[in-house]
Every structure is written in structure tokens, then in C-alpha cells.
Amino acid sequence: MACASPMVRVFLSAAEASADQHGAHLLRELQALTTVEACGVGGQRLREQGLKPLATAEELSVMGLFEVLQHLPRLWRLARYVRREALEFRPDVAVLIDSPDFHLPLARHLSRAGIPVVLYVSPQLWAWRSGRVKLIRRVVRKVLCILPFEVDFYRQHGVSASFVGHPLVDELASIPPGVGPERKHALALLPGSRRHEVEALLPVMLEAFHRLRDEDPQLAGKVIVAPGLSAGDLQALAGPDGFSLEFVDNHRYQ
């Protein structure tokens, strides 16, 4: 009689739509290997994959200095709650995906409690705020990079890092020719996953699209609607400028 696989307790945290997608891929692969109990922070896809949410990615979805300041007390309370519950959960490993401003302070507390911390989707320290690499070296057990050149940067600073590839590249490569996205002369507009972000960017994108459309009347436009938002909301925001565009809800490759 085969022995049952031991349960692995995983704390997963994904505070944005793209991180939620990466986290769902990761959790699915872990579940294929062993029995997993997962809790943490996630969006719709992680929750559908079985994550027990302490908080949702939607609750943490703010952008820009003024919006952050406006919601700062609520975000602090939420961060403290997540930290307390994560420590009580006592996971075998904590995987924190992107969002370094939220996750690095959490990583510090988890590491102090003896919980191994993995960063998945490397903070872009090679581009800005490189001083944070000292904190990462102290509190993070492993960095999983989706860009190959990031590995050398981290290793040069004494941080264990591995290139794991981009999960969406594998998905796109598996699509047979002629089955994937249409190859029409079209322009995709991706205004983001946060409502404040969309309100700021979509009008500018629409203006740019219509200028291009004046030069090429055959140009088609598609507005990609991120998880957590609805096509109806974006159509209402676009108003008459959006009549000639297609709004694609929950596009899998955003």
C-alpha cells in the first residue's frame, strides 16, 4: 500500500492581477506534485485554484501616491492582519509574487519567524532602488526570476536566484497554429488592472487609437479587460469614444 503524500502548507501572496495569474499557475503545478494547503492573498484565479484567502488582490489594488495615501490606514490594517494570520498558519514556505512594496516588509517578518521566503517575479532592482537587494539577501531564501538576465544581478549581490521562465510563454507556445489569437490588423489597448489606473490611461489610449484610425480606417481596436474589472465598466468610461472598439473580458494573455 502506497503511503499518502505529506501535506505541504504554502502561504501565497499575489496583490495584482498578473501576479494572481502567475500564482494560479504555480499552485496548480504544486497540486499536481503533492497535497497542498494554501492560504494567503490572491485574486479570482488563485481563489478558484483553491487558495484560502486572508485578503483579496482587489482589496490591495491601489495606484499612485495620492491614492495610496488616501487608503493608507486601511492598507496598514490589512497588512498587519495578513502578517498575523500568515505567522499563525505556519507554512512550510511563503511565496510572495511581485509587489515588493507590500511583500518585502512581510518577508522580513516571516523570515524572523523562521519561515522560508521565496520571491517569485523579481523586483526590478537592476532598474531602480537597487539598495533593497541588501534586505532581500537577509530575508529571502530564493528569488525566482522570469527574465534570464536578472539571475546574474542577484547572484552578484549574494542572493540565490534561478531563472524559471515566463509561464505565459509556455502557454502561447502550446497553441497550435491557426488556433490562437486572430492575426488581423488590430491594435490592443491594455489600460491596466486597477480602476484608478484605467481611469487615467484609457482616455489617452482612446485618443491615440482614433488618431491612428484617422490614418487607417481599417484599423480595428480591442480593449483588454483585466480580471476584477468588467467590460461594461470600461465601456461606460470610454463613452462615445469606445463605440468602434471591441471590449474583451478576462483575456487570458493580459
N, C-alpha and C positions, 0 to 999 in steps of 0.2 A: 504493500500500500504506500503510495507516494505521500510524502509529507506536505502539508499545506504551506504555501509561501508565506513568510512572515509579512505582517503589515508594515508598510513604510508610512510614517507620518510626515507630510510635506506642508510647509507653510509657503503659499504662493501669493505674490502681490503684484498686480498689474493695474496701474492707475489710469491708463489711457486705452483707447480703442485698439491701437496697433499692438500694444503690449498684451491686451486681452486675447488677441488673436494668436500671438506667439505662445502665450501661456496655455491656451487651449490645446495647441499642437503638442506642447511639451507634456502636459498632463495625460493626453491620450496615449502618447508613446510610453510613458511610465506605467500607465494602467495595463498596457499590453505586456509588460515585463513582470509585474508583480501586483499584489493588492495594495492599494494606495488609499490612505485617508488624507484628504486635502482640505485645508481651510485657509482663509486669507481675504484678500481684496481682489475683486475681479468684475468684469463686465458680463454681458449676456452669454458670451461663448464659454467662458470659464465656468459660469454657473451651470450652463447646460451640460458641461462635461463632468459635473459632479462636485465642483468646489462648494464648500460650505462658506457662505460669505459673512465675514465680520463687518465689511463695508463694501459698497459698490464703487466701481470706477466712476459712475455717473456722479456720485457724491463728492468726488475729488476733482471733478472736471471744471477747473477754473483756469484763466489765462490772463497774463498781463499783470503789471504791478498793481494797478488800481483795483482790479477785480480780486486779486489775492488779498490785498489789504482789507477790502470790504468783507471778505469771508474768513479772515484770519482767526478770529476766536473759534468759529465752528471747526475750521481745519485743525487747529491745535487740539481741541477736544477729541476730534475723530482720530488724530494721530496717537494721542495718549491711550485711547480705548483700544485701537488696533495693537499697539505695543503691549499693553497689559494682557490682552487675550492671547496674543502670539506667545508670550512667555508662559502663560498658563497651559497652552496647548502642548508645549514642549516638543516641537517637531524634531525629527531626525536631521532635517536640513531645511533651510529657508532659501527660497529662490525669489529674488527681487528683480523685477523686469523694468528696465528703463527708469524714467522719472527720478533722477538722482537727488533732486532737492527734497523729495519725500522719503526716498529709500535710504540714503546714506545715514541720516540720523537714526533711523530704525535699525540699520545694520550695526551701528555702534552698540545699541542696547542688546541686540540679540547675541552679538559676539561676546559681550561681557558676561552673558548668562551661559556661555559655553555652547551655543548653537552654531553649527557651521553655516556660513552665509555664502551664497553664490549669487553673483550679479550676472544676469542674462540680458543681453543687449548693452554693450559697454557704454558708459558715459563718454562723451566725445572730449576727453581731457586733452587729446592731442590738438584740439582746435581752440579751446578756451578753458580757463580755470584749472590749469594743469596742477596747481598746488594740492588739489583734492586727492591726488594719487597717493600722498602720504597716509591719508585716512584710510583709503582703500587697502593699502598694504597692511595696515594694522588690523582691520576688522573683517576683511573679506578673504575667504578661503580660496575662491576661484572666480575668475571672470570669463564668461562665455561670450566670445566676440562674433558678430555676424559680418564683419569686414576683415579681410585677412591681414591688412597692414597694422591693425590695432594690436595684434599679438606682440609684435616686436616692441611697440611702445611700452606696453605693460611689463614685459619681461626685462626691458632695460631699467625699469624702476623697481625691480624685485617683486613683481606681482605675478602669481601663477595665472596664466591665461591660455585659452585654447580657442582656435577658430572652429566654429560649429556650422558655418554656412547659414544661409537665409532660408527659413522653411518655405517661403513662398516661391523661391526659385525651384525647389523640388516639385512643388505642385504644378507650376507652369510647365516644367519640363515633361511632366507625365501626361499632359493633354495631347491627344492625337491631332495631327494637322487637320485643319478644317473644322475642328470641334470647338475650339476656344473662342476668345473674343473676336468679334467681327473686324474685318480689315477694311472698313470703309474710311473715306476721307472725313474724319471726325476729330473733334477737339474735346478732350476730357477736362472737366473743371472739378478740382478736388479742394473744396473750401475748408476742409478740416473736420474734426470730430467734436469740438466744443462749440456750444451755441454762440458764445461771445466771439469766438474765432470766426465762425461762419458769418455772423452779422457784420464783421469788419471786412472780410475778404470777398464774400460773394458779390456785392455790388461792383467792386473793382474788376473782378473776373468777368462779370457780365458785360461791363463796358468794353473791356478788351475783346471779348468774343464778338460783340456786334461791330466793332471796328474791322475785325478780320472778315466778318461776314459781308460787310460792305464791299470788300475787295474780292471776295469769293462767295457768291450767293449760294453755291452748292455745299458750303461747309456746314456740317452737322455738329451739334453740341450736346454733350451729355454731362449732367451734373451728378457726381457720385455722392450718394448719401451715406454717411458713416453710420455704423451701429450706434444705437442710442438716440438717433435723430430720425425724423420722418420726412418722406418726400413732400407730404402736404405742408409741413412747416417751412421747408425751403422754397416751395412754390409760392407760398404766401409772402415770404420775404422777398423773393425775386419780383413779384408783381407782374406787370405787363412785359417787363424785360425778359421774363422767363417763358413766355408763350411758345417760342420757337425751339425750346430745348427739351430734351428728354431727361427726366429725373429718375435715376436708377437707384433703387432702395437696397441697402445691405449688399453692396457689391463686394464679392469675396476677395478681390485683389487690392483693395484700397490700402 
